[in-house]
Amino acid sequence: MAPQKTPDTAGNEHDEQLIRALLENWIVWRDLGDWNALRSIWHPQGRISLSWFNGSGLDFTMSVVRTFGADWGVD
């Protein structure tokens, strides 16, 4: 069941759609080697924690580029 909209949350649909798009697309951008799109999602203080990586968003992007970039269209 979806959360009920209240006057405090009713205007957040657009923000929720943007967040959902980022969550659904970052992995696609990584797998496609779209480094510019992947870099664009990170706040300067953003962090990511995965089973194989824990660190800043910038360090994550650079790690992925080092690992996959040579064959995946690095700019």
Buried (B, 14 or more C-beta within 10 A) or exposed (E): EEEEEEEEEEEEEEEEEEEEEEEEBBEEBBEEBBBEBBBEBBEEEEEBEEEEEEEBBBBBBBBBBEEBBEEBEEE
